[in-house]
């Protein structure tokens, strides 16, 4: 029925499982752990905290600036001014900040 055991379609998944088990046993035997299990990978250095804080402040400043610009654009659009008056209105609103 099964003349050659290596000719069956099940040999590839079985071989993969056996290889995975061998690798796992060898890792356990030699004490190899994954990156997430090492204590040095769970602590964030203070330098990165400062960099993150600075990046967040820059982001907040940019968001504030963009919101101010949107307010100016909303005023321009909703006030229904004539197009000839548009440039002077933009300058007036910029200077009002």
DSSP file (Angstrom, degrees, kcal/mol; ACC not computed):
  #  RESIDUE AA STRUCTURE BP1 BP2  ACC     N-H-->O    O-->H-N    N-H-->O    O-->H-N    TCO  KAPPA ALPHA  PHI   PSI    X-CA   Y-CA   Z-CA
    1    1 A X              0   0    0      0, 0.0     2,-0.8     0, 0.0     0, 0.0   0.000 360.0 360.0 360.0 -60.3    0.0    0.0    0.0
    2    2 A X        +     0   0    0      1,-0.2     3,-0.2     6,-0.0     6,-0.0  -0.841 360.0 168.5-109.1  93.9    2.6    2.6    1.0
    3    3 A X  S    S+     0   0    0     -2,-0.8     2,-0.6     1,-0.3    -1,-0.2   0.956  72.0  29.2 -71.0 -51.1    5.8    1.4   -0.7
    4    4 A X    >   -     0   0    0      1,-0.1     3,-1.7     2,-0.0    -1,-0.3  -0.944  67.8-158.7-114.2 114.3    7.9    4.5   -0.1
    5    5 A X  G >  S+     0   0    0     -2,-0.6     3,-0.8     1,-0.3    -1,-0.1   0.750  92.3  59.0 -65.9 -21.4    7.1    6.4    3.1
    6    6 A X  G 3  S+     0   0    0      1,-0.2    -1,-0.3     4,-0.1     5,-0.1   0.528  93.7  66.9 -84.0  -4.4    8.7    9.5    1.7
    7    7 A X  G <  S+     0   0    0     -3,-1.7    -1,-0.2     4,-0.1    -2,-0.2   0.444  77.6 103.9 -93.7  -0.8    6.4    9.6   -1.3
    8    8 A X  S X  S-     0   0    0     -3,-0.8     3,-1.2    -4,-0.2     4,-0.3  -0.475  77.7-125.4 -80.5 153.9    3.3   10.4    0.8
    9    9 A X  T 3  S+     0   0    0      1,-0.2     4,-0.4     2,-0.1     3,-0.4   0.614 105.2  66.4 -73.5  -9.9    1.8   13.9    0.8
   10   10 A X  T 3> S+     0   0    0      1,-0.2     4,-1.8     2,-0.1    -1,-0.2   0.530  76.3  85.1 -87.7  -5.3    2.0   14.0    4.6
   11   11 A X  H <> S+     0   0    0     -3,-1.2     4,-2.7     1,-0.2     5,-0.2   0.860  84.5  55.5 -68.4 -35.5    5.8   13.9    4.9
   12   12 A X  H  > S+     0   0    0     -3,-0.4     4,-2.3    -4,-0.3    -1,-0.2   0.956 111.7  40.6 -67.1 -50.1    6.2   17.7    4.5
   13   13 A X  H  > S+     0   0    0     -4,-0.4     4,-2.3     2,-0.2    -1,-0.2   0.901 117.3  49.9 -64.5 -37.0    4.0   18.7    7.4
   14   14 A X  H  X S+     0   0    0     -4,-1.8     4,-2.4     2,-0.2    -2,-0.2   0.927 111.6  48.1 -65.1 -43.8    5.3   15.9    9.6
   15   15 A X  H  X S+     0   0    0     -4,-2.7     4,-2.5     1,-0.2    -1,-0.2   0.887 111.0  51.4 -63.5 -39.0    8.9   16.9    8.8
   16   16 A X  H  X S+     0   0    0     -4,-2.3     4,-2.4     2,-0.2    -1,-0.2   0.911 111.2  47.2 -65.2 -41.7    8.1   20.5    9.5
   17   17 A X  H  X S+     0   0    0     -4,-2.3     4,-2.3     2,-0.2    -2,-0.2   0.908 112.4  49.5 -66.4 -41.8    6.6   19.6   12.9
   18   18 A X  H  X S+     0   0    0     -4,-2.4     4,-2.2     2,-0.2    -2,-0.2   0.921 112.0  48.2 -63.7 -43.7    9.5   17.4   13.8
   19   19 A X  H  X S+     0   0    0     -4,-2.5     4,-2.4     2,-0.2    -2,-0.2   0.914 110.9  50.9 -62.9 -42.9   12.0   20.1   12.9
   20   20 A X  H  X S+     0   0    0     -4,-2.4     4,-2.4     1,-0.2    -1,-0.2   0.905 110.4  49.6 -61.2 -41.6   10.1   22.7   14.9
   21   21 A X  H  X S+     0   0    0     -4,-2.3     4,-2.5     2,-0.2    -1,-0.2   0.892 109.9  51.0 -65.0 -39.6   10.1   20.3   17.9
   22   22 A X  H  X S+     0   0    0     -4,-2.2     4,-2.4     2,-0.2    -2,-0.2   0.921 110.8  48.6 -63.5 -43.8   13.8   19.7   17.6
   23   23 A X  H  X S+     0   0    0     -4,-2.4     4,-2.4     2,-0.2    -2,-0.2   0.922 111.5  49.7 -62.6 -44.1   14.5   23.5   17.5
   24   24 A X  H  X S+     0   0    0     -4,-2.4     4,-2.4     1,-0.2    -2,-0.2   0.922 111.2  48.8 -60.4 -45.5   12.3   24.1   20.6
   25   25 A X  H  X S+     0   0    0     -4,-2.5     4,-2.6     1,-0.2    -1,-0.2   0.912 111.8  49.1 -62.0 -42.8   14.1   21.3   22.5
   26   26 A X  H  X S+     0   0    0     -4,-2.4     4,-2.1     2,-0.2     6,-0.2   0.892 110.3  51.0 -65.5 -39.4   17.5   22.7   21.6
   27   27 A X  H  X>S+     0   0    0     -4,-2.4     5,-2.3     2,-0.2     4,-0.7   0.921 113.3  45.1 -63.3 -42.9   16.4   26.2   22.6
   28   28 A X  H ><5S+     0   0    0     -4,-2.4     3,-0.6     3,-0.2    -2,-0.2   0.916 112.3  51.8 -66.2 -42.7   15.2   25.0   26.0
   29   29 A X  H 3<5S+     0   0    0     -4,-2.6    -1,-0.2     1,-0.2    -2,-0.2   0.877 117.5  37.5 -62.0 -39.2   18.3   22.8   26.5
   30   30 A X  H 3<5S-     0   0    0     -4,-2.1    -1,-0.2    -5,-0.2    -2,-0.2   0.396 111.6-116.2 -98.0   2.8   20.7   25.8   25.8
   31   31 A X  T <<5 +     0   0    0     -4,-0.7     2,-0.4    -3,-0.6    -3,-0.2   0.776  53.5 162.9  73.6  27.4   18.5   28.4   27.6
   32   32 A X      < -     0   0    0     -5,-2.3     2,-0.3    -6,-0.2    -1,-0.2  -0.680  15.1-171.7 -82.6 128.2   17.8   30.5   24.5
   33   33 A X        -     0   0    0     -2,-0.4     2,-0.1     1,-0.1     5,-0.0  -0.758  24.4-102.1-116.2 165.0   14.9   32.9   25.0
   34   34 A X    >   -     0   0    0     -2,-0.3     3,-1.3     1,-0.1     4,-0.4  -0.337  37.1-104.2 -78.9 166.9   13.0   35.1   22.7
   35   35 A X  G >  S+     0   0    0      1,-0.3     3,-0.8     2,-0.2     6,-0.2   0.814 119.5  57.2 -62.4 -31.6   13.5   38.9   22.5
   36   36 A X  G 3  S+     0   0    0      1,-0.2    -1,-0.3     6,-0.0    -3,-0.0   0.644 101.8  56.6 -76.3 -14.3   10.3   39.6   24.5
   37   37 A X  G <  S+     0   0    0     -3,-1.3     2,-0.4     3,-0.0    -1,-0.2   0.524  84.3  96.6 -94.5  -6.5   11.5   37.5   27.4
   38   38 A X  S X  S-     0   0    0     -3,-0.8     3,-1.4    -4,-0.4     4,-0.3  -0.691  71.7-139.1 -86.0 133.8   14.7   39.4   28.0
   39   39 A X  G >> S+     0   0    0     -2,-0.4     3,-1.5     1,-0.3     4,-0.6   0.822  99.4  62.7 -63.4 -31.2   14.5   42.0   30.7
   40   40 A X  G 34 S+     0   0    0      1,-0.3    -1,-0.3     2,-0.2     3,-0.2   0.703 100.3  55.7 -68.6 -16.1   16.5   44.6   28.8
   41   41 A X  G <4 S+     0   0    0     -3,-1.4    -1,-0.3    -6,-0.2    -2,-0.2   0.490 101.2  56.7 -92.5  -3.6   13.8   44.6   26.1
   42   42 A X  T <4 S+     0   0    0     -3,-1.5     2,-0.5    -4,-0.3    -1,-0.2   0.535  93.2  77.7-102.2  -8.1   11.0   45.5   28.5
   43   43 A X     <  -     0   0    0     -4,-0.6     2,-0.6    -3,-0.2    -1,-0.0  -0.877  68.9-146.3-106.6 132.3   12.6   48.7   29.8
   44   44 A X        -     0   0    0     -2,-0.5     5,-0.1     2,-0.0    -3,-0.1  -0.854  24.5-122.9 -95.7 122.5   12.5   52.0   27.8
   45   45 A X    >>  -     0   0    0     -2,-0.6     4,-1.3     1,-0.1     3,-0.9  -0.279  19.5-117.7 -62.6 149.8   15.7   54.1   28.4
   46   46 A X  H 3> S+     0   0    0      1,-0.2     4,-2.3     2,-0.2     5,-0.2   0.811 111.8  65.9 -58.6 -30.5   15.0   57.7   29.7
   47   47 A X  H 3> S+     0   0    0      1,-0.2     4,-2.1     2,-0.2    -1,-0.2   0.904 102.4  46.8 -58.4 -41.4   16.6   59.1   26.5
   48   48 A X  H <> S+     0   0    0     -3,-0.9     4,-2.6     2,-0.2    -1,-0.2   0.839 107.5  56.6 -71.9 -32.3   13.8   57.7   24.5
   49   49 A X  H  X S+     0   0    0     -4,-1.3     4,-2.4     2,-0.2    -1,-0.2   0.920 109.2  46.5 -61.4 -43.0   11.2   59.0   26.9
   50   50 A X  H  X S+     0   0    0     -4,-2.3     4,-2.4     2,-0.2    -2,-0.2   0.899 112.5  49.8 -66.1 -40.7   12.6   62.5   26.4
   51   51 A X  H  X S+     0   0    0     -4,-2.1     4,-2.3     2,-0.2    -2,-0.2   0.910 112.0  48.2 -64.3 -41.1   12.7   62.0   22.6
   52   52 A X  H  X S+     0   0    0     -4,-2.6     4,-2.3     2,-0.2    -2,-0.2   0.905 110.9  50.7 -65.5 -41.7    9.1   60.9   22.7
   53   53 A X  H  X S+     0   0    0     -4,-2.4     4,-2.1     2,-0.2    -2,-0.2   0.911 111.1  48.4 -62.8 -42.3    8.0   63.8   24.9
   54   54 A X  H  X S+     0   0    0     -4,-2.4     4,-2.4     2,-0.2    -2,-0.2   0.914 111.3  50.0 -64.0 -42.8    9.7   66.3   22.5
   55   55 A X  H  X S+     0   0    0     -4,-2.3     4,-2.3     1,-0.2    -2,-0.2   0.885 110.0  50.9 -63.4 -38.6    8.0   64.6   19.5
   56   56 A X  H  X S+     0   0    0     -4,-2.3     4,-2.5     2,-0.2    -1,-0.2   0.893 109.4  50.3 -66.5 -39.2    4.6   64.8   21.2
   57   57 A X  H  X S+     0   0    0     -4,-2.1     4,-2.3     2,-0.2    -2,-0.2   0.913 111.1  48.8 -64.6 -42.2    5.2   68.5   22.0
   58   58 A X  H  X S+     0   0    0     -4,-2.4     4,-2.3     2,-0.2    -2,-0.2   0.906 111.8  49.8 -62.9 -41.1    6.1   69.2   18.4
   59   59 A X  H  X S+     0   0    0     -4,-2.3     4,-2.4     2,-0.2    -2,-0.2   0.917 110.6  49.3 -63.2 -43.6    3.0   67.3   17.2
   60   60 A X  H  X S+     0   0    0     -4,-2.5     4,-2.3     1,-0.2    -2,-0.2   0.888 110.6  50.6 -64.1 -39.1    0.8   69.3   19.6
   61   61 A X  H  X S+     0   0    0     -4,-2.3     4,-2.3     2,-0.2    -1,-0.2   0.906 111.3  48.1 -65.0 -41.1    2.2   72.6   18.4
   62   62 A X  H  X S+     0   0    0     -4,-2.3     4,-2.6     2,-0.2    -2,-0.2   0.900 110.6  51.0 -66.9 -39.6    1.6   71.6   14.8
   63   63 A X  H  X S+     0   0    0     -4,-2.4     4,-2.4     2,-0.2    -2,-0.2   0.915 110.1  50.1 -62.8 -42.1   -2.0   70.5   15.5
   64   64 A X  H  X S+     0   0    0     -4,-2.3     4,-2.1     1,-0.2    -2,-0.2   0.924 111.4  48.7 -62.0 -43.9   -2.6   73.9   17.3
   65   65 A X  H  X S+     0   0    0     -4,-2.3     4,-2.1     1,-0.2    -2,-0.2   0.913 111.6  49.1 -62.1 -43.1   -1.2   75.7   14.3
   66   66 A X  H  X S+     0   0    0     -4,-2.6     4,-2.3     1,-0.2    -1,-0.2   0.874 108.9  52.9 -66.2 -36.7   -3.3   73.7   11.8
   67   67 A X  H  X S+     0   0    0     -4,-2.4     4,-2.3     2,-0.2    -1,-0.2   0.898 108.3  50.8 -65.1 -39.4   -6.5   74.3   13.9
   68   68 A X  H  X S+     0   0    0     -4,-2.1     4,-2.1     2,-0.2    -2,-0.2   0.912 110.3  49.6 -63.3 -41.3   -5.8   78.1   13.8
   69   69 A X  H  X S+     0   0    0     -4,-2.1     4,-2.4     1,-0.2    -2,-0.2   0.897 109.4  51.5 -64.6 -39.1   -5.4   77.9   10.0
   70   70 A X  H  X S+     0   0    0     -4,-2.3     4,-2.8     2,-0.2    -1,-0.2   0.901 107.4  53.3 -64.0 -40.1   -8.6   76.0    9.7
   71   71 A X  H  X S+     0   0    0     -4,-2.3     4,-2.3     2,-0.2    -1,-0.2   0.920 109.5  48.6 -60.0 -43.1  -10.4   78.6   11.8
   72   72 A X  H  X S+     0   0    0     -4,-2.1     4,-2.2     1,-0.2    -2,-0.2   0.929 112.5  48.0 -62.1 -45.2   -9.2   81.3    9.5
   73   73 A X  H  X S+     0   0    0     -4,-2.4     4,-2.5     1,-0.2    -2,-0.2   0.884 110.4  51.9 -64.5 -37.9  -10.3   79.4    6.4
   74   74 A X  H  X S+     0   0    0     -4,-2.8     4,-2.7     2,-0.2     5,-0.2   0.899 109.1  50.2 -64.5 -39.8  -13.7   78.7    7.9
   75   75 A X  H  X S+     0   0    0     -4,-2.3     4,-1.6     2,-0.2    -2,-0.2   0.916 111.6  48.7 -63.5 -41.9  -14.1   82.4    8.6
   76   76 A X  H  <>S+     0   0    0     -4,-2.2     5,-0.6     1,-0.2     4,-0.4   0.928 115.8  42.8 -63.8 -44.8  -13.2   83.3    5.1
   77   77 A X  H ><5S+     0   0    0     -4,-2.5     3,-0.6     1,-0.2    -2,-0.2   0.903 117.8  43.6 -70.7 -41.6  -15.6   80.7    3.6
   78   78 A X  H 3<5S+     0   0    0     -4,-2.7    -1,-0.2     1,-0.2    -2,-0.2   0.689 101.1  67.0 -82.6 -17.3  -18.5   81.4    5.8
   79   79 A X  T 3<5S-     0   0    0     -4,-1.6    -1,-0.2    -5,-0.2    -2,-0.1   0.646  91.3-141.3 -78.8 -13.2  -18.4   85.2    5.8
   80   80 A X  T < 5 +     0   0    0     -3,-0.6     2,-0.1    -4,-0.4    -3,-0.1   0.902  34.7 172.4  55.2  48.4  -19.3   85.3    2.0
   81   81 A X      < -     0   0    0     -5,-0.6    -1,-0.1     1,-0.1     5,-0.1  -0.475  39.0 -93.7 -82.6 158.5  -17.0   88.1    1.1
   82   82 A X    >   -     0   0    0     -2,-0.1     3,-1.0     1,-0.1     4,-0.4  -0.364  32.0-118.2 -68.2 151.2  -16.4   89.2   -2.4
   83   83 A X  G >  S+     0   0    0      1,-0.3     3,-0.7     2,-0.2     4,-0.5   0.765 113.3  60.6 -65.7 -24.9  -13.4   87.7   -4.2
   84   84 A X  G 3  S+     0   0    0      1,-0.2     4,-0.3     2,-0.1    -1,-0.3   0.783 106.9  46.7 -71.3 -24.8  -11.8   91.1   -4.6
   85   85 A X  G <> S+     0   0    0     -3,-1.0     4,-2.0     1,-0.2    -1,-0.2   0.497  88.9  91.8 -91.0  -5.4  -11.8   91.5   -0.8
   86   86 A X  H <> S+     0   0    0     -3,-0.7     4,-2.4    -4,-0.4     5,-0.2   0.898  83.1  48.6 -63.3 -46.9  -10.4   88.0   -0.2
   87   87 A X  H  > S+     0   0    0     -4,-0.5     4,-2.1     1,-0.2    -1,-0.2   0.919 113.9  46.5 -62.5 -44.1   -6.7   88.8   -0.1
   88   88 A X  H  > S+     0   0    0     -4,-0.3     4,-2.2     1,-0.2    -1,-0.2   0.863 111.3  52.9 -67.4 -33.3   -7.1   91.7    2.3
   89   89 A X  H  X S+     0   0    0     -4,-2.0     4,-2.4     2,-0.2    -2,-0.2   0.901 107.6  51.0 -66.8 -41.3   -9.3   89.6    4.5
   90   90 A X  H  X S+     0   0    0     -4,-2.4     4,-2.2     1,-0.2    -2,-0.2   0.940 112.4  46.4 -60.1 -48.0   -6.7   86.8    4.7
   91   91 A X  H  X S+     0   0    0     -4,-2.1     4,-2.3     1,-0.2    -2,-0.2   0.894 111.3  52.0 -63.1 -40.2   -4.1   89.3    5.7
   92   92 A X  H  X S+     0   0    0     -4,-2.2     4,-1.1     1,-0.2    -1,-0.2   0.907 111.4  46.5 -63.7 -41.9   -6.4   90.9    8.2
   93   93 A X  H  X S+     0   0    0     -4,-2.4     4,-0.5     2,-0.2    -1,-0.2   0.846 111.4  52.0 -70.6 -33.6   -7.1   87.6    9.8
   94   94 A X  H >< S+     0   0    0     -4,-2.2     3,-1.0     1,-0.2    -2,-0.2   0.918 110.4  48.2 -65.7 -42.4   -3.4   86.6    9.9
   95   95 A X  H 3< S+     0   0    0     -4,-2.3    -1,-0.2     1,-0.2    -2,-0.2   0.737  99.4  68.8 -70.1 -22.1   -2.5   89.9   11.6
   96   96 A X  H 3<        0   0    0     -4,-1.1    -1,-0.2     1,-0.3    -2,-0.2   0.709 360.0 360.0 -71.3 -19.2   -5.3   89.4   14.1
   97   97 A X    <<        0   0    0     -3,-1.0    -1,-0.3    -4,-0.5    -2,-0.1   0.519 360.0 360.0 -66.0 360.0   -3.4   86.4   15.7
